[in-house]
Amino acid sequence: MALYYDLNEMNAYDFSRLFINERYRGRGFGTEAARLILERMERDGKFDKVVLCYIDGNEAAKNLYEKLGFYSTGERYDDEITMEKRLR
């Protein structure tokens, strides 16, 4: 399951949720799902960047997002670390 929405005040997409059933983790489904979602955002063309947050200590999420081209913005909200990616 994935969720993203327009974040007009930041002129970006907010990649809000990505869930892969526990039985299927570690098989590349998360990477492929996220890649397809990012492609869809890019085709849509409304915004040039995507923002997201992950929980500090979730190395699997951090590694996935870095592999997809996200980088830390240096911003934090409680225990969440903010990342962004340029689409173009």
Secondary structure, DSSP 8 states (H G I E B T S, - for coil): -EEEEEEGGGTEEEEEEE---GGGTTSSHHHHHHHHHHHHHHHH-S-SEEEEEEETT-HHHHHHHHHTT-EEEEEEETTEEEEEEE--
